[in-house]
Amino acid sequence: MTRPSPKRMLQVLALVLAAVTAGLVLFMPSYTVVTSDSRGNESTSTLSIWEYNGPLFALVVAIPVVIALIPVVTRGRWWPLVSVASAGLLLGFAFLGAMSIGMAFLPAALAAVVAAMLRPRMGSSDA
């Protein structure tokens, strides 16, 4: 079995970065909630996006993971084009969502961009 090309390895790295980021975005404390009662007693708690917005938000953070997955599972002559499209979509997600969670996915997008710029190895099982 031949070793995967650097292009394929960078695409796998982009997928891993996107998946780890999605998990962190969903479950790290992101919101501070302060409540007070009629006596003036205040309580402060921190909530994750999952706790605050519910499990439906998992679909939002799954978008970049799926985008990063597509070139990893693609083979054949369309692979270089799919790689470029995936990198562009990841960059678009990162910049369009920059005011909320988008910038967290920038490392995955950058890995995908570098992978898209590399030429596939001729004669490899990757292409």
C-alpha positions as CSV (number, residue, x, y, z in Angstrom):
1,M,0.0,0.0,0.0
2,T,1.3,3.4,-0.9
3,R,1.6,6.3,1.5
4,P,-1.0,9.0,1.1
5,S,0.2,12.2,-0.7
6,P,0.9,15.4,1.2
7,K,-2.3,16.8,-0.4
8,R,-4.4,14.0,1.0
9,M,-2.8,14.3,4.4
10,L,-3.5,18.0,4.6
11,Q,-7.1,17.3,3.7
12,V,-7.3,14.8,6.5
13,L,-5.8,17.4,8.8
14,A,-8.4,20.0,7.7
15,L,-11.1,17.4,8.5
16,V,-9.7,16.7,12.0
17,L,-9.3,20.4,12.7
18,A,-12.9,21.0,11.6
19,A,-14.2,18.2,13.7
20,V,-12.3,19.1,16.9
21,T,-13.3,22.8,16.4
22,A,-17.0,21.8,16.0
23,G,-16.8,19.8,19.3
24,L,-15.1,22.7,21.1
25,V,-17.6,25.3,19.7
26,L,-20.5,23.2,20.8
27,F,-19.4,22.2,24.3
28,M,-17.1,24.9,25.6
29,P,-18.7,27.5,27.9
30,S,-19.7,30.4,25.6
31,Y,-22.5,32.3,27.4
32,T,-22.7,33.8,30.9
33,V,-26.2,34.0,32.2
34,V,-27.0,36.1,35.2
35,T,-30.4,35.8,36.9
36,S,-31.8,37.6,39.9
37,D,-34.9,37.0,42.0
38,S,-37.2,39.6,43.6
39,R,-35.0,39.8,46.7
40,G,-32.0,40.9,44.7
41,N,-30.1,37.6,44.9
42,E,-28.1,37.1,41.8
43,S,-26.8,33.8,40.4
44,T,-24.3,33.5,37.6
45,S,-23.8,30.4,35.4
46,T,-22.0,29.7,32.2
47,L,-23.6,27.7,29.3
48,S,-22.2,26.1,26.2
49,I,-23.8,26.7,22.8
50,W,-25.3,23.2,23.0
51,E,-27.0,24.1,26.4
52,Y,-28.0,27.6,25.3
53,N,-29.2,27.0,21.7
54,G,-30.0,23.3,21.9
55,P,-29.0,20.4,19.7
56,L,-30.2,22.0,16.5
57,F,-27.1,24.1,16.5
58,A,-25.1,20.9,15.9
59,L,-26.3,21.1,12.3
60,V,-24.7,24.5,12.0
61,V,-21.3,23.4,13.2
62,A,-21.5,20.2,11.1
63,I,-21.5,22.2,7.9
64,P,-17.7,22.8,7.9
65,V,-17.0,19.3,9.0
66,V,-19.0,17.9,6.0
67,I,-17.3,20.4,3.7
68,A,-13.9,19.2,4.9
69,L,-15.0,15.5,4.6
70,I,-15.9,15.7,0.9
71,P,-12.4,15.9,-0.6
72,V,-11.2,13.3,1.8
73,V,-13.6,10.7,0.4
74,T,-13.4,11.9,-3.2
75,R,-11.3,9.9,-5.6
76,G,-10.6,10.2,-9.3
77,R,-10.2,13.0,-11.8
78,W,-12.6,15.4,-9.9
79,W,-10.6,15.3,-6.7
80,P,-8.5,18.4,-7.4
81,L,-11.6,20.4,-8.3
82,V,-13.4,19.2,-5.3
83,S,-10.4,20.1,-3.2
84,V,-10.4,23.7,-4.4
85,A,-14.2,24.0,-4.0
86,S,-14.0,22.6,-0.4
87,A,-11.2,25.1,0.5
88,G,-13.2,28.0,-0.9
89,L,-16.4,27.0,1.0
90,L,-14.5,26.6,4.2
91,L,-12.9,30.0,3.8
92,G,-16.4,31.4,3.0
93,F,-17.8,29.8,6.2
94,A,-15.0,31.2,8.3
95,F,-15.3,34.7,7.0
96,L,-19.1,34.9,6.8
97,G,-19.4,33.6,10.3
98,A,-16.5,35.7,11.6
99,M,-18.7,37.6,14.1
100,S,-19.8,34.3,15.8
101,I,-18.1,30.9,15.3
102,G,-16.6,31.3,11.9
103,M,-13.1,32.3,12.9
104,A,-12.7,29.2,15.0
105,F,-12.8,27.2,11.7
106,L,-10.0,29.3,10.1
107,P,-7.2,26.7,10.9
108,A,-9.2,24.0,9.1
109,A,-9.8,26.4,6.2
110,L,-6.2,27.3,5.9
111,A,-5.1,23.6,5.9
112,A,-7.7,23.0,3.1
113,V,-6.4,26.0,1.1
114,V,-2.8,24.7,1.4
115,A,-4.0,21.2,0.3
116,A,-5.9,22.7,-2.6
117,M,-2.8,24.5,-3.8
118,L,-0.7,21.3,-3.9
119,R,-0.6,19.2,-7.0
120,P,-1.8,15.6,-6.7
121,R,1.0,13.1,-6.9
122,M,1.0,11.4,-10.3
123,G,0.4,7.7,-10.3
124,S,-0.8,7.6,-6.7
125,S,-3.9,5.9,-5.4
126,D,-5.1,9.3,-4.1
127,A,-6.1,10.6,-7.5
